Amino acid sequence: MAKQELLDKIIADAEERARQILAEAEGKAASQVAAAEAERAALLDSARKMASAAAPETIRRRKAMAELEGRKLVLAEKQALIREAYQKALLAVKKSDKYEALLVKMILSVAEDGDSVVFSASDSKINREKVLAEAMKIGKIKLAEAKEKGAFDGGIVLRGKDCDKNLSLEVEIENLRSEEDVCAKALFS
């Protein structure tokens, strides 16, 4: 039986050693869990402090971005209104009973002897022969009507020997806009 007692002793010692190792491991695990929990609480507190410190700056930035977006939308609407106002002005000029006289003045402002005049395809109701005859009479120059019609919305283009002169209404109105936008001042002042 001495063998059996020896085996029982070894088993008892091994079980006791296993209980000690298990108790030590549980103790270490508990202290590591407590340390991790303390670190988690510290990190959470630090993150909260950083978030509350950054919140006013984040709010300020978002407010500034929203204001900028708002100004962009207002500007886009203003630009659309200005385009519409100029388009209406262009149509009013074309419908005016003084439109043909305006074309004559436009021709005389830059025409040279021998230029050909390109009329807008959309100006089908004007008397082109009358406009040319009057411009030649007043300016004492020789002009010809170009066979092709322009794809612009009113006005004329003069084709010369050396260069062309674009006096279309779109270009003239754009020149007015670039100098000083009276329309914008009238609409938004």
QUIRAZI-V941744 format. One record per backbone hydrogen bond with DSSP energy under -0.5 kcal/mol. CO is the residue of the C=O (numbers start at 1). NH is the residue of the N-H. Records with the same first field share a line. If there is no record, write none. Layout:
CO->NH + NH
//
This chain:
1->5
2->6
3->7
4->8
5->9
6->10
7->11
8->12
9->13
10->14
11->15
12->16
13->17
14->18
15->19
16->20
17->21
18->22
19->23
20->24
21->25
22->26
23->27
24->28
25->29
26->30
27->31
28->32
29->33
30->34
31->35
32->36
33->37
34->38
35->39
36->40
37->41
38->42
39->43
40->44
41->45
42->46
43->47
44->48
45->49
46->50
47->51
48->52
49->53
50->54
51->55
52->56
54->58
55->59
56->60
57->61
58->62
59->63
60->64
61->65
62->66
63->67
64->68
65->69
66->70
67->71
68->72
69->73
70->74
71->75
72->76
73->77
74->78
75->79
76->80
77->81
78->82
79->83
80->84
81->85
82->86
83->87
84->88
85->89
86->90
87->91
88->92
89->93
90->94
91->95
92->96
93->96
96->99
98->102
99->103
100->104
101->105
102->106
103->107
104->108
105->109
106->110
107->110 + 111
112->115
115->144
116->118 + 159
117->119 + 146
118->157
119->150
120->123
122->124
123->126
126->128
127->131
128->132
129->133
130->134
131->135
132->136
133->137
134->138
135->139
136->140 + 141
141->143
142->114
144->117 + 146
150->121
152->122 + 154
154->169
155->120
156->167
157->118 + 159
158->160 + 165
159->116
163->160
164->166
165->158 + 167
167->156
168->172
169->173
170->174
171->175
172->176
173->177
174->178
175->179
176->180
180->182
181->185
182->186
183->187
184->188
185->189
//
